[in-house]
Amino acid sequence: MWWKALLAAFGLMFVAELGDKTQIVILTLSAKCGFRQVFLGAAAAFALLNVLAVSIGVVLYRFLPEEVIKYAVSAIFVIAGIIMLLSSREREGEEKEEVKVGLVDRRGPFLSAFLLVCLMELGDKTQLSLLALSAKYSQPVFIFIGGTLALWTTSLIGALVGEGLGRVIPRLWVHIVSGLIFIAFGIINLF
């Protein structure tokens, strides 16, 4: 039954991603850049990753060992955190200028969100769950739709909350806290 596959994928993905590190990254990027571009970048990344998970995810795990993914993601988090901390210093005479993450300065919020989500979610529990559900229900289209809608929903929640926080919390604080969060995730990801 197609609707069981869709509901199972939506429910599992929503619960798995709510409060996950990716949602926190979306929240922090949205606090800096606004929700639209960050959400669209994250949504595009999740759609791409879900296609991979449902169709060729098993092959990816044969070629990319989990350890390699774990260390790459950790390094990216730590580097992004350091960049955020370094970019948080206000420049002389430009106190009111919005301080941006180095990654966002070079790539823009859409591409930054897209790349970060792709790198963080590659090999994550959501991909593995979609693979398992696809095998169980033999309904890859509905697994894709349910999983993607759930991940878009959690991304939208994170992006809207992040933008709201970005309006009331000084940008400098957002950068410092975001940098520390990224570094912490990079270190935690190693364990």
N, C-alpha and C positions, 0 to 999 in steps of 0.2 A: 504494500500500500504506500503510495507516494507521499501522502500527508503524514504518515508516521515517520518516514525518513526525514522529511522537512522539519517536523517538530522536534525530532530527536536531535538533529544537527543544530537547530536554533537554540534549543534549551542547553545542550552541552556546551556549545561555543560561548553562549552568553555568560553562563556561570564560570566557565574556565577563564574567560578574558576579563571579567569584571574585577577591577582592582589589580590586574596584572601589570607587570613592568611596562608593557607597551602602552597601556592606557595611561599610566603615569607620565610616560614620555610625551604622549599626545597632549596631555593636560599641561605639562610644562612648556612645550612648544607653543601651544595656544595662548598661554599667559603672556608670551612674548610677542606673538605675531598675529593674534586673532584666530578665530576658529575656522573660517571658510577654507583657506588654502591648506591649512594643516589637516583638516578633516578630509578634504578631497584627495590629498596626497596619501593619507592613511587608507582611505577607502579604495583607491586604485591599487595600493600595495596588497591589501587583503584580498581583493578580487584576483589579482595575479597569483598570489600565493595559494589561494584556494583552488584555482585551476590546476596548479602544479600538484597540490596535495591529493586532489581527487583523481587526477589522470596519471601523473608520472612520479608521485611521491616516493614510491617504493624504490625506484631506480636511483633517486637522489641519495637515499640513505646507503645505497651500495657504493656510491662514488665519494660521498662526503662523510667521513667518520664523525660521530657525535663529538669526540674530543676536539677536532679541528674547529667545528662550529662553536663550541663552548669557548675556546680560547680567543677566537676571532671576535666574537660578540663581547667578551670581557674587555679586550683591548680597545674596541670601538667605544664602549661605555667610558672607560677611564680617559681616553684621549678626548672624547667629547666633553667630559666633565672638566678636564683641565682647561680646554679651550673656553668653556663657559666661565670658569673662575678668572682666567686671564682677561677675558673681554668684559668682565663686570666692572673694571675700574673706569670711573667716569673720566673723560678727557677734560683737560683744563679749559675753562670757558664754555664748556658745552654741557652744563649740568642738566639741562632740560632735554637734551637729545636722547632719544631712545637708544639704550644700549642693547645690541643684538648679539646673539650667539655667533661665534666665528663661522660655524657650519651654516647657519641660516644666512649670514652675510654673503657667503660665496654661492650658495645654491638656491636660496629662496625658500620660503616656508613649504611650498608644495613638494619640491624635490627633496628637501631635507626630511620631511615626514615620510615620503615614499621610501627613500633609501634606508632610513632608520628602522621603519617597520619591516621592510624586507629583510634586513640583516638580523633584526632581533627575533623575528618569527620563523626564520628558516630553521627547520628542525624542532620547532617548539611543540608543546603538547597539543596545541590546536591543530597543527598539521597531522600529527599522529592520530588524533581523534577522528579527523575527517577521513583519513585512510581506513581506519577500522570501521567507521560507519558505512563507508562506500562498499566495503567487502560484505558487511552484514546485510545491508538492504538492497544491494545491486540497483541502486537508484542514484547514480552519480550526479545527475542534473539537480535533483531535489536536495541532495546532500550539499551540493555547492550553493544552491539558493538559500537554504536554511542557515548554513554556516556563515555565508557572506552577509546575510541580513543581520545576524547576531553580532558579528564583528563590526559592521557599520554602525549598529546601534550603540555598542559600547564605546566606539570611537567618537561618535557624535556627543555622547554624554561627557566623555573626558574633554573633548574640545570645547564644549560650551562652558563647563565648569572652569576650565583653564582660562578661557577668555574673561570670565567673570572675575576670577582671582586676579588676573592681570590688570584689571581696572582699579582695584582697591589696594593692591600691594605694590609698593615702589619697585620699579624695574630692577634696580640694583639688588634688592633682596631676592627677587625672583631668580636672577642670574646666579647669585651665590648659592641659594638653596638648590636650584636645578643642577648646578655643577657638582655639588656635594652628593646629590641623589644619583647622578650618572656615575660618579666614581664609586659610590657604595654598591650600585647594581653591578658594575664591572667586577668588583672584588667578590661580591656574593655569588655571582654567576660561576666563579671558579670552583665553588663547593657543591 
